């Protein structure tokens, strides 16, 4: 195993052991509640955060309460970091296969 591969594996192990992971995307939207006397009726829409995921080809959205924003964003970020490290490790192995070296 090369030092580069060891570094990728070590980084993956640290990420997996230390952070939660959640596949999805955080999206900020603004909405109107429909109450006629609300500030949103005058154009000041209500902000909300949604977690958007795709399951079985269908897009699902889940409202994320304010107290969960930071945690969910960290989990989404953790998943993206692990995915990127896996891609780099896969590229490294692809190069080994194309060079026919084990």
Secondary structure, DSSP 8 states (H G I E B T S, - for coil): --HHHHHHHHHHHHHHHHS----SEEEEEEE----TTSGGGGT--EEEEEEEEEETTEEEEEEE-GGGHHHHHHHHHHHHHHHHHHHHHHHHHHHHHHHT--
